[in-house]
Amino acid sequence: MGTVVIKLGSSIVCDDAGQPRRDVLEHVCDEAAALHGGGRDVVIVTSGAIARGMGVMGLGMRPRVIDELQAASAVGQGQLYRVYDELLQERGVATAQVLLTFFDISARTHYLNARQTLQKLLDWRVVPVINENDTTTTDEISFGDNDFLAAQVAILLGAELLVLLTSTDGLYTADPRLDPTAELVPLVEDFEALAALDIRQTTTALGSGGMRSKVVAAEMATAAGIPAVVANGRTLGAIAAAAAGEQVGTRFPARAERYSSFKLWLKYAKPARGRIAVDAGAARALRDGGTSLLPVGIVGVRGRFDAGDAVDVLHDGDPVGKGISNYSAVELRRVRGMKSAEAREVLPRASEEAIHRDYFVLA
């Protein structure tokens, strides 16, 4: 039996007044407990702390200022977790509250520590209830209503399924609230084909996500070999149907070509600190040959970064990929365009590769 990661968006966790939708949370916990009782590991990633805090404080619209967002989250976080804990305890399931920040995902050592902690909780047959630690994050609260966080959790745990619950029945050809001719897309196997659809990143009064962030989360998960389903969280049986492989919502099958968890972390989680421009030969070698990037292929360096930082690699302004630089920006500017032997004369202890192929992922 594998792990099922269930993510709930703010719009199904809380109503417009910021009050918990107990009917929705009850049936979600019913289905989560049933999966757990059947031998599966279950992880819940929830949004709604800010929405709950807004309800407690009587705020009509989602705050835009970071300290107000953090304060609203601080008010709502404990109350929201208490609802999950009570409902799951009533169903014989132990829970644990886990709060993560973007830094916990973007810093490799923290990423691995989060994996170990979550895995131990699952070994103990505890259901982690995960949310972003909004009260301490230093960046704009921008996990995409926790869709990105849910995908990263699924990847680091090697989950068997990611279920993204929202307030619509799945992905549509257009926004069904605006276009009555919009049709549900039951299966997505080609993410490039979605470019023709009107998939918006919307923000509601209570939430910050949208269908686009769910599609990106599904793309991340399926690249790791994890199927994903976007379904209506208010529909009874949606989680059970998704876990059973039945048709519900929009299913994104796992892709045959997979990235390692490290490369997925590098591609989606580790922020780039600078940019490296490469010539046509280097771009071709990276894209087609799977080779390392050598100083000789570098034509420009932008930004301030250190060795070990991630950098975007571009050719003629178009993205080629992202990698971990073996050089600082200052060092790369000194050796760009040089062959490896020449670079070592300038920097005797320098690596032969500016970016090793094992630490590079295509865009």
Contacts in CASP RR format, 6 or more apart in sequence:
PFRMAT RR
TARGET T0000
AUTHOR 0000-0000-0000
METHOD contacts of the structure
MODEL  1
MGTVVIKLGSSIVCDDAGQPRRDVLEHVCDEAAALHGGGRDVVIVTSGAI
ARGMGVMGLGMRPRVIDELQAASAVGQGQLYRVYDELLQERGVATAQVLL
TFFDISARTHYLNARQTLQKLLDWRVVPVINENDTTTTDEISFGDNDFLA
AQVAILLGAELLVLLTSTDGLYTADPRLDPTAELVPLVEDFEALAALDIR
QTTTALGSGGMRSKVVAAEMATAAGIPAVVANGRTLGAIAAAAAGEQVGT
RFPARAERYSSFKLWLKYAKPARGRIAVDAGAARALRDGGTSLLPVGIVG
VRGRFDAGDAVDVLHDGDPVGKGISNYSAVELRRVRGMKSAEAREVLPRA
SEEAIHRDYFVLA
1 38 0 8 1.000
1 39 0 8 1.000
1 40 0 8 1.000
1 41 0 8 1.000
2 40 0 8 1.000
2 41 0 8 1.000
2 159 0 8 1.000
2 160 0 8 1.000
3 40 0 8 1.000
3 41 0 8 1.000
3 42 0 8 1.000
3 43 0 8 1.000
3 122 0 8 1.000
3 154 0 8 1.000
3 157 0 8 1.000
3 158 0 8 1.000
3 159 0 8 1.000
3 160 0 8 1.000
4 35 0 8 1.000
4 40 0 8 1.000
4 41 0 8 1.000
4 42 0 8 1.000
4 43 0 8 1.000
4 159 0 8 1.000
4 160 0 8 1.000
4 161 0 8 1.000
4 163 0 8 1.000
4 239 0 8 1.000
4 243 0 8 1.000
5 43 0 8 1.000
5 45 0 8 1.000
5 150 0 8 1.000
5 153 0 8 1.000
5 154 0 8 1.000
5 157 0 8 1.000
5 159 0 8 1.000
5 161 0 8 1.000
5 162 0 8 1.000
5 163 0 8 1.000
6 28 0 8 1.000
6 32 0 8 1.000
6 42 0 8 1.000
6 43 0 8 1.000
6 44 0 8 1.000
6 45 0 8 1.000
6 163 0 8 1.000
6 165 0 8 1.000
6 239 0 8 1.000
7 44 0 8 1.000
7 45 0 8 1.000
7 46 0 8 1.000
7 47 0 8 1.000
7 146 0 8 1.000
7 147 0 8 1.000
7 150 0 8 1.000
7 162 0 8 1.000
7 163 0 8 1.000
7 164 0 8 1.000
7 165 0 8 1.000
7 217 0 8 1.000
8 28 0 8 1.000
8 44 0 8 1.000
8 45 0 8 1.000
8 46 0 8 1.000
8 47 0 8 1.000
8 165 0 8 1.000
8 233 0 8 1.000
9 46 0 8 1.000
9 47 0 8 1.000
9 48 0 8 1.000
9 145 0 8 1.000
9 146 0 8 1.000
9 165 0 8 1.000
9 166 0 8 1.000
9 167 0 8 1.000
9 207 0 8 1.000
9 209 0 8 1.000
10 47 0 8 1.000
10 48 0 8 1.000
10 50 0 8 1.000
10 51 0 8 1.000
10 145 0 8 1.000
10 204 0 8 1.000
10 206 0 8 1.000
10 207 0 8 1.000
10 208 0 8 1.000
10 209 0 8 1.000
11 166 0 8 1.000
11 167 0 8 1.000
11 204 0 8 1.000
11 206 0 8 1.000
11 207 0 8 1.000
12 21 0 8 1.000
12 24 0 8 1.000
12 165 0 8 1.000
12 166 0 8 1.000
12 167 0 8 1.000
12 233 0 8 1.000
12 234 0 8 1.000
13 20 0 8 1.000
13 21 0 8 1.000
13 24 0 8 1.000
13 25 0 8 1.000
13 46 0 8 1.000
13 47 0 8 1.000
13 48 0 8 1.000
13 51 0 8 1.000
13 52 0 8 1.000
13 80 0 8 1.000
14 20 0 8 1.000
14 21 0 8 1.000
14 48 0 8 1.000
14 51 0 8 1.000
14 52 0 8 1.000
14 55 0 8 1.000
14 206 0 8 1.000
15 21 0 8 1.000
16 205 0 8 1.000
16 206 0 8 1.000
17 55 0 8 1.000
18 51 0 8 1.000
18 52 0 8 1.000
18 53 0 8 1.000
18 54 0 8 1.000
18 55 0 8 1.000
18 206 0 8 1.000
19 55 0 8 1.000
20 52 0 8 1.000
20 80 0 8 1.000
20 83 0 8 1.000
21 234 0 8 1.000
22 83 0 8 1.000
24 233 0 8 1.000
24 234 0 8 1.000
25 83 0 8 1.000
25 84 0 8 1.000
25 87 0 8 1.000
26 87 0 8 1.000
27 236 0 8 1.000
27 237 0 8 1.000
28 44 0 8 1.000
28 165 0 8 1.000
28 233 0 8 1.000
28 239 0 8 1.000
29 84 0 8 1.000
29 87 0 8 1.000
29 88 0 8 1.000
29 91 0 8 1.000
29 93 0 8 1.000
30 91 0 8 1.000
31 237 0 8 1.000
31 238 0 8 1.000
31 239 0 8 1.000
31 240 0 8 1.000
32 42 0 8 1.000
32 44 0 8 1.000
32 88 0 8 1.000
32 93 0 8 1.000
32 127 0 8 1.000
32 239 0 8 1.000
33 88 0 8 1.000
33 91 0 8 1.000
33 92 0 8 1.000
33 93 0 8 1.000
34 240 0 8 1.000
35 42 0 8 1.000
35 239 0 8 1.000
35 240 0 8 1.000
35 243 0 8 1.000
36 42 0 8 1.000
36 93 0 8 1.000
36 125 0 8 1.000
36 127 0 8 1.000
40 160 0 8 1.000
40 243 0 8 1.000
41 122 0 8 1.000
41 125 0 8 1.000
41 157 0 8 1.000
42 127 0 8 1.000
43 118 0 8 1.000
43 122 0 8 1.000
43 127 0 8 1.000
43 128 0 8 1.000
43 130 0 8 1.000
43 153 0 8 1.000
43 154 0 8 1.000
43 157 0 8 1.000
43 159 0 8 1.000
44 84 0 8 1.000
44 127 0 8 1.000
44 128 0 8 1.000
44 129 0 8 1.000
44 130 0 8 1.000
45 130 0 8 1.000
45 131 0 8 1.000
45 146 0 8 1.000
45 149 0 8 1.000
45 150 0 8 1.000
45 153 0 8 1.000
46 80 0 8 1.000
46 84 0 8 1.000
46 129 0 8 1.000
46 130 0 8 1.000
46 131 0 8 1.000
46 146 0 8 1.000
47 131 0 8 1.000
47 145 0 8 1.000
47 146 0 8 1.000
47 207 0 8 1.000
48 76 0 8 1.000
48 80 0 8 1.000
48 131 0 8 1.000
48 206 0 8 1.000
48 207 0 8 1.000
49 72 0 8 1.000
49 73 0 8 1.000
49 76 0 8 1.000
49 77 0 8 1.000
49 78 0 8 1.000
49 80 0 8 1.000
49 131 0 8 1.000
49 132 0 8 1.000
49 134 0 8 1.000
50 62 0 8 1.000
50 63 0 8 1.000
50 69 0 8 1.000
50 72 0 8 1.000
50 73 0 8 1.000
50 76 0 8 1.000
50 134 0 8 1.000
50 141 0 8 1.000
50 206 0 8 1.000
50 207 0 8 1.000
51 62 0 8 1.000
51 206 0 8 1.000
51 207 0 8 1.000
52 75 0 8 1.000
52 76 0 8 1.000
52 77 0 8 1.000
52 79 0 8 1.000
52 80 0 8 1.000
53 59 0 8 1.000
53 72 0 8 1.000
53 73 0 8 1.000
53 75 0 8 1.000
53 76 0 8 1.000
53 79 0 8 1.000
54 60 0 8 1.000
54 62 0 8 1.000
54 63 0 8 1.000
54 72 0 8 1.000
54 206 0 8 1.000
56 75 0 8 1.000
56 76 0 8 1.000
56 79 0 8 1.000
57 72 0 8 1.000
57 75 0 8 1.000
59 72 0 8 1.000
60 205 0 8 1.000
61 205 0 8 1.000
62 69 0 8 1.000
62 203 0 8 1.000
62 204 0 8 1.000
62 205 0 8 1.000
62 206 0 8 1.000
62 207 0 8 1.000
62 208 0 8 1.000
63 69 0 8 1.000
63 72 0 8 1.000
66 140 0 8 1.000
66 141 0 8 1.000
69 134 0 8 1.000
69 141 0 8 1.000
70 134 0 8 1.000
70 135 0 8 1.000
70 136 0 8 1.000
70 137 0 8 1.000
70 141 0 8 1.000
71 135 0 8 1.000
73 134 0 8 1.000
73 135 0 8 1.000
73 141 0 8 1.000
74 134 0 8 1.000
74 135 0 8 1.000
77 99 0 8 1.000
77 131 0 8 1.000
77 134 0 8 1.000
77 135 0 8 1.000
78 97 0 8 1.000
80 131 0 8 1.000
81 97 0 8 1.000
81 129 0 8 1.000
81 131 0 8 1.000
84 95 0 8 1.000
84 129 0 8 1.000
85 95 0 8 1.000
85 97 0 8 1.000
85 129 0 8 1.000
88 94 0 8 1.000
88 95 0 8 1.000
88 127 0 8 1.000
89 95 0 8 1.000
93 127 0 8 1.000
94 124 0 8 1.000
94 125 0 8 1.000
94 126 0 8 1.000
94 127 0 8 1.000
95 126 0 8 1.000
95 127 0 8 1.000
95 128 0 8 1.000
95 129 0 8 1.000
96 121 0 8 1.000
96 126 0 8 1.000
96 127 0 8 1.000
96 128 0 8 1.000
96 129 0 8 1.000
97 128 0 8 1.000
97 129 0 8 1.000
97 131 0 8 1.000
98 117 0 8 1.000
98 118 0 8 1.000
98 121 0 8 1.000
98 128 0 8 1.000
98 129 0 8 1.000
98 130 0 8 1.000
98 131 0 8 1.000
99 130 0 8 1.000
99 131 0 8 1.000
99 132 0 8 1.000
99 133 0 8 1.000
100 114 0 8 1.000
100 130 0 8 1.000
100 131 0 8 1.000
100 132 0 8 1.000
100 133 0 8 1.000
100 149 0 8 1.000
101 132 0 8 1.000
101 133 0 8 1.000
101 136 0 8 1.000
101 137 0 8 1.000
102 132 0 8 1.000
102 137 0 8 1.000
102 139 0 8 1.000
102 142 0 8 1.000
102 143 0 8 1.000
102 269 0 8 1.000
103 110 0 8 1.000
103 137 0 8 1.000
104 110 0 8 1.000
104 111 0 8 1.000
104 113 0 8 1.000
104 114 0 8 1.000
105 111 0 8 1.000
105 114 0 8 1.000
105 149 0 8 1.000
105 152 0 8 1.000
105 265 0 8 1.000
105 269 0 8 1.000
106 269 0 8 1.000
106 270 0 8 1.000
106 271 0 8 1.000
108 265 0 8 1.000
108 270 0 8 1.000
111 156 0 8 1.000
111 265 0 8 1.000
111 269 0 8 1.000
114 156 0 8 1.000
115 156 0 8 1.000
115 157 0 8 1.000
118 128 0 8 1.000
118 153 0 8 1.000
118 156 0 8 1.000
118 157 0 8 1.000
119 157 0 8 1.000
121 128 0 8 1.000
122 128 0 8 1.000
122 157 0 8 1.000
130 149 0 8 1.000
130 153 0 8 1.000
131 146 0 8 1.000
132 141 0 8 1.000
132 143 0 8 1.000
132 146 0 8 1.000
132 149 0 8 1.000
134 141 0 8 1.000
141 208 0 8 1.000
142 208 0 8 1.000
143 149 0 8 1.000
144 208 0 8 1.000
144 209 0 8 1.000
144 210 0 8 1.000
144 213 0 8 1.000
145 207 0 8 1.000
145 208 0 8 1.000
145 209 0 8 1.000
145 210 0 8 1.000
145 213 0 8 1.000
147 164 0 8 1.000
147 209 0 8 1.000
147 210 0 8 1.000
147 213 0 8 1.000
147 214 0 8 1.000
147 216 0 8 1.000
147 217 0 8 1.000
148 213 0 8 1.000
148 216 0 8 1.000
148 217 0 8 1.000
148 220 0 8 1.000
148 268 0 8 1.000
150 162 0 8 1.000
150 164 0 8 1.000
150 217 0 8 1.000
151 162 0 8 1.000
151 216 0 8 1.000
151 217 0 8 1.000
151 218 0 8 1.000
151 220 0 8 1.000
151 221 0 8 1.000
151 228 0 8 1.000
151 268 0 8 1.000
152 220 0 8 1.000
152 265 0 8 1.000
152 268 0 8 1.000
152 269 0 8 1.000
153 159 0 8 1.000
154 161 0 8 1.000
154 162 0 8 1.000
154 221 0 8 1.000
154 224 0 8 1.000
154 226 0 8 1.000
154 228 0 8 1.000
155 220 0 8 1.000
155 221 0 8 1.000
155 224 0 8 1.000
155 226 0 8 1.000
155 261 0 8 1.000
155 264 0 8 1.000
155 265 0 8 1.000
156 261 0 8 1.000
156 265 0 8 1.000
158 224 0 8 1.000
158 226 0 8 1.000
158 261 0 8 1.000
159 221 0 8 1.000
159 226 0 8 1.000
160 226 0 8 1.000
160 227 0 8 1.000
161 226 0 8 1.000
161 227 0 8 1.000
161 228 0 8 1.000
161 229 0 8 1.000
161 242 0 8 1.000
161 243 0 8 1.000
162 217 0 8 1.000
162 218 0 8 1.000
162 221 0 8 1.000
162 226 0 8 1.000
162 227 0 8 1.000
162 228 0 8 1.000
162 229 0 8 1.000
163 228 0 8 1.000
163 229 0 8 1.000
163 231 0 8 1.000
163 238 0 8 1.000
163 239 0 8 1.000
163 242 0 8 1.000
163 243 0 8 1.000
164 214 0 8 1.000
164 217 0 8 1.000
164 218 0 8 1.000
164 228 0 8 1.000
164 229 0 8 1.000
164 230 0 8 1.000
164 231 0 8 1.000
165 231 0 8 1.000
165 232 0 8 1.000
165 233 0 8 1.000
165 238 0 8 1.000
165 239 0 8 1.000
166 210 0 8 1.000
166 211 0 8 1.000
166 214 0 8 1.000
166 230 0 8 1.000
166 231 0 8 1.000
166 232 0 8 1.000
166 233 0 8 1.000
167 232 0 8 1.000
167 233 0 8 1.000
167 234 0 8 1.000
168 176 0 8 1.000
168 211 0 8 1.000
168 232 0 8 1.000
169 184 0 8 1.000
169 231 0 8 1.000
169 232 0 8 1.000
169 235 0 8 1.000
169 249 0 8 1.000
170 184 0 8 1.000
170 185 0 8 1.000
170 211 0 8 1.000
170 230 0 8 1.000
170 231 0 8 1.000
170 232 0 8 1.000
170 249 0 8 1.000
170 250 0 8 1.000
171 184 0 8 1.000
171 185 0 8 1.000
171 188 0 8 1.000
171 194 0 8 1.000
171 197 0 8 1.000
171 199 0 8 1.000
171 211 0 8 1.000
171 214 0 8 1.000
171 215 0 8 1.000
171 230 0 8 1.000
171 249 0 8 1.000
171 250 0 8 1.000
172 182 0 8 1.000
172 183 0 8 1.000
172 184 0 8 1.000
172 185 0 8 1.000
172 197 0 8 1.000
172 211 0 8 1.000
173 182 0 8 1.000
173 183 0 8 1.000
173 185 0 8 1.000
173 197 0 8 1.000
173 198 0 8 1.000
174 181 0 8 1.000
174 182 0 8 1.000
174 197 0 8 1.000
174 198 0 8 1.000
175 182 0 8 1.000
175 198 0 8 1.000
175 200 0 8 1.000
175 202 0 8 1.000
176 182 0 8 1.000
179 198 0 8 1.000
184 249 0 8 1.000
184 250 0 8 1.000
185 197 0 8 1.000
185 250 0 8 1.000
186 247 0 8 1.000
186 249 0 8 1.000
186 250 0 8 1.000
186 251 0 8 1.000
187 250 0 8 1.000
187 251 0 8 1.000
187 252 0 8 1.000
187 253 0 8 1.000
188 194 0 8 1.000
188 215 0 8 1.000
188 218 0 8 1.000
188 250 0 8 1.000
188 251 0 8 1.000
188 252 0 8 1.000
189 252 0 8 1.000
189 253 0 8 1.000
191 215 0 8 1.000
191 219 0 8 1.000
194 215 0 8 1.000
199 211 0 8 1.000
199 212 0 8 1.000
199 215 0 8 1.000
200 210 0 8 1.000
200 211 0 8 1.000
200 212 0 8 1.000
201 209 0 8 1.000
201 210 0 8 1.000
201 211 0 8 1.000
201 212 0 8 1.000
201 213 0 8 1.000
202 209 0 8 1.000
202 210 0 8 1.000
202 211 0 8 1.000
203 209 0 8 1.000
203 210 0 8 1.000
211 230 0 8 1.000
214 230 0 8 1.000
215 230 0 8 1.000
217 228 0 8 1.000
218 228 0 8 1.000
218 230 0 8 1.000
218 252 0 8 1.000
219 252 0 8 1.000
220 264 0 8 1.000
220 268 0 8 1.000
221 227 0 8 1.000
221 228 0 8 1.000
221 252 0 8 1.000
222 228 0 8 1.000
222 252 0 8 1.000
222 253 0 8 1.000
222 254 0 8 1.000
222 255 0 8 1.000
223 255 0 8 1.000
223 257 0 8 1.000
223 258 0 8 1.000
223 259 0 8 1.000
223 264 0 8 1.000
224 258 0 8 1.000
224 259 0 8 1.000
224 261 0 8 1.000
224 264 0 8 1.000
225 254 0 8 1.000
225 255 0 8 1.000
225 258 0 8 1.000
226 254 0 8 1.000
227 251 0 8 1.000
227 252 0 8 1.000
227 253 0 8 1.000
227 254 0 8 1.000
228 251 0 8 1.000
228 252 0 8 1.000
229 242 0 8 1.000
229 248 0 8 1.000
229 249 0 8 1.000
229 250 0 8 1.000
229 251 0 8 1.000
229 252 0 8 1.000
230 249 0 8 1.000
230 250 0 8 1.000
230 252 0 8 1.000
231 238 0 8 1.000
231 239 0 8 1.000
231 241 0 8 1.000
231 242 0 8 1.000
231 248 0 8 1.000
231 249 0 8 1.000
231 250 0 8 1.000
232 238 0 8 1.000
232 249 0 8 1.000
233 239 0 8 1.000
235 248 0 8 1.000
237 248 0 8 1.000
238 248 0 8 1.000
238 249 0 8 1.000
241 247 0 8 1.000
241 248 0 8 1.000
242 248 0 8 1.000
242 249 0 8 1.000
242 251 0 8 1.000
245 251 0 8 1.000
259 267 0 8 1.000
259 361 0 8 1.000
263 361 0 8 1.000
264 361 0 8 1.000
266 310 0 8 1.000
266 322 0 8 1.000
266 323 0 8 1.000
266 324 0 8 1.000
266 359 0 8 1.000
266 361 0 8 1.000
267 322 0 8 1.000
267 361 0 8 1.000
270 310 0 8 1.000
270 322 0 8 1.000
271 310 0 8 1.000
272 309 0 8 1.000
272 310 0 8 1.000
272 311 0 8 1.000
272 312 0 8 1.000
272 322 0 8 1.000
273 303 0 8 1.000
273 304 0 8 1.000
273 305 0 8 1.000
273 306 0 8 1.000
273 309 0 8 1.000
273 310 0 8 1.000
273 311 0 8 1.000
274 302 0 8 1.000
274 303 0 8 1.000
274 304 0 8 1.000
274 305 0 8 1.000
274 309 0 8 1.000
274 311 0 8 1.000
274 312 0 8 1.000
274 329 0 8 1.000
275 301 0 8 1.000
275 302 0 8 1.000
275 303 0 8 1.000
275 311 0 8 1.000
275 312 0 8 1.000
275 313 0 8 1.000
275 314 0 8 1.000
276 293 0 8 1.000
276 298 0 8 1.000
276 300 0 8 1.000
276 301 0 8 1.000
276 302 0 8 1.000
276 311 0 8 1.000
276 312 0 8 1.000
276 313 0 8 1.000
276 314 0 8 1.000
276 325 0 8 1.000
276 332 0 8 1.000
276 354 0 8 1.000
276 355 0 8 1.000
277 298 0 8 1.000
277 299 0 8 1.000
277 300 0 8 1.000
277 301 0 8 1.000
277 302 0 8 1.000
277 314 0 8 1.000
277 315 0 8 1.000
277 317 0 8 1.000
278 286 0 8 1.000
278 293 0 8 1.000
278 297 0 8 1.000
278 298 0 8 1.000
278 299 0 8 1.000
278 313 0 8 1.000
278 314 0 8 1.000
278 315 0 8 1.000
278 320 0 8 1.000
279 297 0 8 1.000
279 298 0 8 1.000
279 299 0 8 1.000
279 315 0 8 1.000
280 315 0 8 1.000
281 297 0 8 1.000
282 293 0 8 1.000
282 294 0 8 1.000
282 296 0 8 1.000
282 297 0 8 1.000
282 298 0 8 1.000
282 315 0 8 1.000
283 315 0 8 1.000
283 320 0 8 1.000
285 291 0 8 1.000
286 293 0 8 1.000
286 313 0 8 1.000
286 320 0 8 1.000
286 321 0 8 1.000
286 360 0 8 1.000
286 362 0 8 1.000
287 320 0 8 1.000
287 362 0 8 1.000
290 357 0 8 1.000
291 357 0 8 1.000
292 352 0 8 1.000
292 353 0 8 1.000
292 354 0 8 1.000
292 355 0 8 1.000
292 356 0 8 1.000
292 357 0 8 1.000
292 360 0 8 1.000
293 313 0 8 1.000
293 353 0 8 1.000
293 354 0 8 1.000
293 355 0 8 1.000
293 360 0 8 1.000
294 339 0 8 1.000
294 340 0 8 1.000
294 352 0 8 1.000
294 353 0 8 1.000
294 354 0 8 1.000
295 327 0 8 1.000
295 332 0 8 1.000
295 335 0 8 1.000
295 336 0 8 1.000
295 337 0 8 1.000
295 338 0 8 1.000
295 339 0 8 1.000
295 340 0 8 1.000
295 343 0 8 1.000
295 354 0 8 1.000
296 337 0 8 1.000
296 338 0 8 1.000
296 339 0 8 1.000
296 340 0 8 1.000
297 336 0 8 1.000
297 337 0 8 1.000
298 332 0 8 1.000
298 336 0 8 1.000
298 337 0 8 1.000
298 354 0 8 1.000
299 336 0 8 1.000
299 337 0 8 1.000
300 333 0 8 1.000
300 336 0 8 1.000
301 329 0 8 1.000
301 332 0 8 1.000
301 333 0 8 1.000
301 336 0 8 1.000
303 329 0 8 1.000
304 329 0 8 1.000
305 311 0 8 1.000
305 325 0 8 1.000
305 328 0 8 1.000
305 329 0 8 1.000
306 328 0 8 1.000
306 329 0 8 1.000
307 325 0 8 1.000
307 326 0 8 1.000
307 327 0 8 1.000
307 328 0 8 1.000
307 331 0 8 1.000
308 324 0 8 1.000
308 325 0 8 1.000
308 326 0 8 1.000
309 324 0 8 1.000
309 325 0 8 1.000
310 322 0 8 1.000
310 323 0 8 1.000
310 324 0 8 1.000
310 325 0 8 1.000
311 322 0 8 1.000
311 323 0 8 1.000
311 324 0 8 1.000
311 325 0 8 1.000
311 355 0 8 1.000
312 319 0 8 1.000
312 321 0 8 1.000
312 322 0 8 1.000
313 319 0 8 1.000
313 320 0 8 1.000
313 321 0 8 1.000
313 322 0 8 1.000
313 323 0 8 1.000
313 355 0 8 1.000
313 360 0 8 1.000
314 320 0 8 1.000
319 363 0 8 1.000
320 362 0 8 1.000
320 363 0 8 1.000
321 360 0 8 1.000
321 361 0 8 1.000
321 362 0 8 1.000
321 363 0 8 1.000
322 360 0 8 1.000
322 361 0 8 1.000
322 363 0 8 1.000
323 355 0 8 1.000
323 359 0 8 1.000
323 360 0 8 1.000
323 361 0 8 1.000
324 355 0 8 1.000
324 356 0 8 1.000
324 359 0 8 1.000
324 360 0 8 1.000
325 332 0 8 1.000
325 354 0 8 1.000
325 355 0 8 1.000
326 350 0 8 1.000
326 351 0 8 1.000
326 353 0 8 1.000
326 354 0 8 1.000
326 355 0 8 1.000
326 356 0 8 1.000
327 335 0 8 1.000
327 347 0 8 1.000
327 350 0 8 1.000
327 351 0 8 1.000
327 354 0 8 1.000
331 347 0 8 1.000
331 350 0 8 1.000
332 354 0 8 1.000
334 346 0 8 1.000
334 347 0 8 1.000
335 342 0 8 1.000
335 343 0 8 1.000
335 346 0 8 1.000
335 347 0 8 1.000
335 350 0 8 1.000
338 346 0 8 1.000
340 352 0 8 1.000
343 350 0 8 1.000
343 352 0 8 1.000
344 350 0 8 1.000
344 352 0 8 1.000
END
